[in-house]
Amino acid sequence: MKNTINRVIWIVLDSVGMGELPDAPDFDDVGTDTIGHVSEKHGGLYVPNMVKLGLGNINGIHNIRKCELPMGCYGKMAEISNGKDTTIGHWEMTGIYSEKRFPTYPDGFPQEVIDAFIEKCGLPGVLGNKVASGTEILKELGDEHIRTKKPIVYTSADSVFQIACHEEVYPPQKLYELCKCARQILCGENEVARVIARPFVGESAKKGFERTANRRDFSKLPDKNNLLQLMKESGENVAGVGKIEDIFAGVGITHAVHTKDNMDGMDKTLDYMDTIDTGLIFTNLVEFDSKWGHRNDYEGYAIGLEQFDKRLTDVMEKMGENDLLIIDADHGCDPTTKGTDHTREYVPLLVYGKGIKKNVDLGIRSTFADAGQTVAEIFSVGPLKIGESFLKDIVLDIV
């Protein structure tokens, strides 16, 4: 088999699931279908580029039109790790199997954790310590935070320790230091997947607080036997766009840039395409999840998908003969459900390149790691611990 691919552009549409997994009942996610329900509520999605790649031809997708002769390869992937969050999803893509769920805190964090956080960081105390919406808790506690200088600590259905601070009370760099401090405390049985800095601005709750683009995630360290680290060790470029560097705690990353929104993520991806000729450009577009999925904003979600699809033209036009594009997701977050949490779903898989086959149905992949294993084979690293490469199914030249 002759492999002429030397650069992969991998874009993760954060939370764009496509229907419940068989074990969805175990996660209370029966009936979820992020992209199908968003399209239905919106009256149909106008995503011609993804349709041309085969999005509507994926087995089991709903409310997306089919293409007679797709120019890409298409399929869907199941998650085998025990969870449905950003960290576990991305880690599985790169060959890390998470057998156990990260701990969650539906009743808030144990007092010993909060006490240690206050003492080690020299804080006057904390506010919150409960499950909450990130926007609602600012309305509830933002004014008191400004008055008392006590950070707002909260969590969600995911394994996260979130710290919200006004940027004039705790500037972003100081907030990041608090997060690093919390990361050291949250170990052992309380080793959450992510500590998240949630900076915000605004005069008062009455006038409205607004979260800023200075969010940062401080993840648990991943297993170093993963695609990114293996590529880095072999001398390949691994450029992370958006949350990628944070999700992997910097492990395996050679270049990184953070982004303020999806369109900035696309801009930064295109910038890297101008400067990085070989290796992996790995992009996370977070707004589908953070701005629309968690807020049950299906209309914003639909518009966001249409905006991404329009910008996809720029990526495809800039691709060279030896480039490969992968588009997938890390979990679902169906904004039409009664809850606001992530959902246990299949994720779409779209693969395109000027030098690969067209209209190939890649079927139902048993793990997200199939995508990572394919990239590992392209760059002759690995093999990864899990996943089956589909490279042989998409390359044109067999020798």
C-alpha positions in Angstrom: 0.0 0.0 0.0 1.4 3.4 -1.0 0.7 6.1 1.5 1.3 9.6 0.2 -0.5 11.5 3.0 1.8 13.7 5.0 -0.6 16.1 6.7 -3.8 15.5 8.6 -6.3 18.3 9.5 -8.6 16.8 12.2 -11.5 18.9 13.3 -13.6 17.9 16.3 -17.1 19.4 16.3 -17.5 19.4 20.1 -20.7 17.6 21.1 -22.2 17.0 17.6 -23.5 13.5 18.2 -25.9 11.6 15.9 -28.1 9.3 17.9 -28.1 7.2 21.1 -25.6 4.5 21.6 -26.8 1.0 22.7 -25.8 1.7 26.3 -27.5 5.1 26.4 -30.0 3.8 29.0 -27.1 3.4 31.4 -26.4 7.2 31.0 -30.1 8.3 31.1 -29.8 9.3 27.4 -32.5 7.3 25.6 -33.8 9.1 22.5 -31.0 11.6 22.2 -29.9 12.6 18.7 -28.1 15.9 18.6 -27.7 16.7 14.9 -31.0 15.0 14.0 -33.0 16.9 16.5 -31.3 20.2 15.8 -32.0 19.8 12.1 -35.6 18.9 12.8 -36.2 21.9 15.0 -34.5 24.2 12.6 -36.6 23.0 9.7 -33.6 21.4 8.0 -29.9 22.2 8.0 -28.1 23.9 5.1 -24.7 22.2 5.3 -23.9 21.5 1.6 -20.2 20.8 2.1 -20.7 18.1 4.8 -23.6 16.7 2.6 -21.1 16.4 -0.3 -18.7 14.6 2.0 -21.4 12.1 2.9 -22.9 13.3 6.1 -26.5 12.4 5.1 -25.3 9.0 3.8 -24.2 7.8 7.3 -26.2 4.8 8.5 -28.7 6.0 11.0 -28.4 9.7 10.6 -31.7 11.7 10.6 -32.9 14.8 8.9 -29.8 15.4 6.8 -30.2 14.9 3.0 -28.2 12.3 1.2 -25.7 12.9 -1.6 -25.9 10.7 -4.7 -22.1 10.5 -5.1 -20.3 11.7 -2.0 -16.8 13.0 -2.5 -15.7 11.8 0.9 -15.7 8.7 3.0 -18.3 8.5 5.8 -19.4 6.4 8.8 -20.1 6.7 12.5 -18.1 5.8 15.6 -19.2 4.4 19.0 -17.5 5.2 22.3 -16.2 2.3 24.3 -14.8 4.3 27.2 -16.9 4.7 30.3 -18.1 8.3 30.0 -19.5 11.0 27.8 -17.3 14.0 28.4 -14.8 16.0 26.4 -11.7 14.5 28.0 -12.7 10.9 27.7 -13.9 11.4 24.1 -10.8 13.1 22.9 -8.5 10.7 24.8 -10.2 7.7 23.2 -9.7 9.2 19.7 -6.0 9.1 20.4 -6.0 5.5 21.7 -6.6 5.9 25.4 -9.3 3.6 26.8 -10.9 4.9 30.0 -12.4 2.0 31.8 -13.7 3.9 34.8 -15.8 7.1 34.9 -14.2 10.1 36.4 -15.8 11.1 39.7 -18.8 13.5 39.7 -20.3 15.5 42.5 -24.0 15.9 42.3 -24.1 17.2 45.9 -21.0 19.4 45.6 -17.4 18.7 46.5 -16.5 17.1 49.9 -15.7 19.7 52.6 -12.1 18.4 52.9 -11.5 19.3 49.3 -13.0 22.8 49.7 -11.1 23.4 53.0 -7.8 22.3 51.3 -8.5 24.6 48.4 -9.1 27.6 50.6 -6.1 27.0 52.8 -3.6 26.2 50.1 -4.6 29.2 47.9 -5.0 31.6 50.9 -8.7 32.4 50.0 -11.3 34.1 52.2 -13.6 31.3 51.4 -15.6 30.1 48.4 -19.2 30.5 47.1 -21.5 27.9 45.6 -20.0 24.4 45.7 -22.9 22.9 43.9 -24.1 21.7 40.5 -25.1 24.8 38.5 -25.4 26.4 35.1 -22.4 28.6 34.4 -24.5 31.5 33.5 -27.1 31.2 36.2 -24.6 30.9 39.0 -23.1 34.3 37.9 -26.6 35.8 38.3 -26.9 34.3 41.7 -23.5 34.8 43.2 -21.6 37.3 41.0 -22.3 40.3 43.1 -21.4 38.6 46.3 -18.2 37.4 44.7 -17.2 40.9 43.8 -18.0 42.1 47.3 -16.3 39.3 49.2 -13.5 38.2 46.8 -14.6 34.6 47.3 -14.2 32.5 44.1 -17.3 30.8 42.8 -16.9 27.0 42.8 -19.3 24.8 41.0 -19.6 21.6 39.0 -22.0 19.9 36.5 -23.0 16.4 35.5 -19.4 16.1 34.2 -16.3 15.5 36.2 -15.3 19.2 36.5 -14.2 21.6 39.2 -15.1 25.0 37.8 -13.9 28.3 39.3 -15.6 31.5 38.2 -13.9 34.8 39.0 -14.5 38.4 37.8 -11.5 39.5 35.8 -11.1 42.7 37.9 -11.2 40.7 41.2 -8.9 37.8 40.0 -7.2 38.6 36.7 -7.0 35.6 34.4 -3.4 34.7 35.3 -4.3 34.7 39.0 -7.4 32.6 38.3 -5.2 30.1 36.4 -2.9 29.9 39.5 -6.0 29.0 41.6 -6.9 26.3 39.0 -3.3 24.8 39.2 -3.6 24.8 42.9 -7.0 23.0 42.8 -5.5 20.5 40.2 -2.9 19.5 42.8 -5.5 19.0 45.4 -7.9 17.0 43.2 -6.0 13.7 43.1 -6.6 10.1 44.2 -10.3 9.3 44.5 -11.2 13.0 43.8 -9.1 13.2 40.6 -11.6 15.0 38.4 -11.1 15.1 34.6 -10.8 18.9 34.4 -10.4 22.0 36.5 -11.8 24.8 34.5 -11.1 28.6 34.8 -14.3 30.5 34.1 -13.5 34.2 34.0 -16.2 36.8 33.6 -16.8 40.5 33.3 -19.6 43.0 34.0 -20.7 45.5 36.5 -23.5 43.6 38.3 -26.0 40.8 38.0 -28.7 43.3 37.2 -26.7 44.7 34.3 -25.5 41.3 33.3 -22.3 39.3 33.6 -20.6 37.8 30.6 -18.1 35.0 30.5 -14.9 35.8 28.5 -12.8 33.9 26.0 -10.0 33.5 28.7 -11.4 30.1 29.8 -8.7 27.5 30.4 -9.0 23.8 31.1 -6.5 22.0 33.4 -6.9 18.3 32.7 -5.7 15.2 34.4 -2.5 14.0 32.7 -3.3 11.5 30.0 -1.5 8.2 29.4 1.6 9.1 27.4 1.0 6.1 25.1 -1.3 8.0 22.9 -1.2 9.2 19.3 -0.1 12.8 20.0 2.9 11.8 22.2 3.9 9.1 19.7 3.9 11.6 16.9 5.8 14.1 18.8 8.5 11.5 19.8 8.8 10.6 16.2 9.6 14.2 15.2 6.2 15.1 13.7 4.3 18.3 14.2 1.3 18.2 16.5 -0.5 21.5 16.5 -3.5 22.0 18.9 -6.2 24.5 18.1 -8.6 25.6 20.8 -9.0 23.3 23.8 -6.7 20.6 22.5 -3.6 21.6 24.5 -5.7 21.8 27.7 -7.5 18.5 27.1 -4.2 16.7 26.9 -2.5 18.8 29.5 0.2 19.7 26.9 1.2 16.1 26.5 2.2 15.4 22.9 1.7 19.0 21.7 4.4 20.8 19.7 2.4 23.9 18.8 -0.7 25.4 20.4 -3.1 28.3 20.1 -6.2 29.0 22.1 -9.4 30.4 20.5 -12.3 32.6 21.4 -15.0 30.9 19.4 -15.6 28.5 16.5 -14.9 31.0 13.7 -11.6 32.0 15.4 -10.9 28.2 15.6 -11.3 28.0 11.8 -9.1 31.0 11.3 -6.4 29.5 13.5 -6.7 26.2 11.7 -6.2 27.9 8.3 -3.2 29.9 9.7 -1.6 26.6 10.7 -2.2 25.2 7.3 -0.1 28.1 6.0 2.8 27.4 8.3 2.8 23.6 9.1 3.3 21.5 6.1 3.5 18.0 7.7 2.1 16.3 10.7 -1.2 16.9 12.5 -3.4 20.0 13.0 -5.9 19.0 15.6 -8.8 21.4 16.2 -11.6 21.6 18.7 -14.6 23.8 18.0 -16.2 24.2 21.4 -19.2 26.5 20.9 -21.5 23.7 19.8 -21.1 22.3 23.3 -20.5 25.3 25.6 -22.6 28.0 24.0 -25.5 26.1 22.5 -25.7 22.5 23.7 -25.5 23.2 27.4 -27.9 26.0 27.1 -30.5 24.1 25.1 -30.2 26.6 22.2 -31.0 24.4 19.3 -31.4 27.4 17.0 -27.9 28.7 17.8 -26.6 25.2 17.4 -28.1 24.9 13.9 -26.7 28.3 12.8 -23.3 27.3 14.2 -23.3 24.1 12.1 -24.2 26.1 9.0 -21.5 28.7 9.7 -18.9 25.9 10.2 -20.0 24.3 6.9 -19.5 27.5 5.1 -16.0 27.9 6.5 -15.2 24.3 5.5 -14.9 25.6 1.9 -11.8 27.5 3.0 -10.2 24.4 4.5 -11.0 22.2 1.5 -9.7 24.7 -1.0 -6.5 25.1 0.9 -5.8 21.4 1.1 -3.0 19.9 -1.0 -2.8 16.6 -2.8 -1.1 15.0 0.3 -3.6 16.3 2.9 -6.3 14.3 4.7 -9.3 15.9 6.5 -11.1 14.2 9.3 -14.2 15.6 10.9 -15.8 13.9 13.9 -17.1 14.7 17.4 -16.3 13.7 21.0 -19.8 13.0 22.5 -23.4 14.4 22.1 -25.1 17.3 23.8 -28.7 17.3 22.5 -30.1 20.8 23.1 -33.6 19.6 22.6 -33.7 17.4 25.7 -35.0 18.5 29.1 -31.5 18.4 30.6 -28.4 20.4 29.7 -25.8 17.7 30.1 -23.7 15.7 27.6 -25.4 12.8 25.9 -24.1 9.3 25.1 -24.3 9.1 21.3 -22.6 7.9 18.2 -20.5 10.5 16.5 -20.3 11.2 12.7 -17.1 10.5 10.8 -16.2 12.3 7.6 -12.9 11.8 5.8 -11.8 13.7 2.7 -8.7 14.1 0.6 -7.8 14.8 -3.0 -5.7 11.6 -3.0 -8.2 9.2 -1.4 -11.2 7.3 -2.5 -14.6 8.8 -2.8 -18.0 7.5 -1.6 -16.7 4.9 0.8 -19.0 3.8 3.6 -16.7 3.2 6.5 -19.6 1.7 8.5 -20.1 1.7 12.2 -16.7 1.9 13.9 -16.5 0.2 17.3 -14.4 2.9 18.9 -13.4 6.6 18.4 -9.8 5.3 18.4 -10.3 4.0 14.8 -9.6 7.5 13.6 -6.5 7.8 15.7 -5.2 4.4 14.7 -5.6 5.5 11.0 -3.5 8.6 11.7 -1.0 6.5 13.5 -0.6 4.2 10.5 -0.2 7.3 8.2 2.7 8.5 10.2 4.1 5.0 11.0 3.8 5.4 14.8 2.1 3.0 17.2 0.1 0.9 16.9 -2.2 2.4 19.5 -3.6 0.2 22.3 -7.1 0.3 20.8 -8.7 1.0 17.5 -8.6 -0.4 14.0 -7.2 1.7 11.1 -9.4 2.2 8.0 -6.4 3.6 5.9 -6.5 0.6 3.6 -10.2 1.3 2.8 -9.6 4.9 1.7 -6.2 5.0 -0.1 -6.1 4.8 -3.8 -2.7 3.2 -4.5 -2.2 -0.4 -3.7 1.2 -1.8 -4.6 
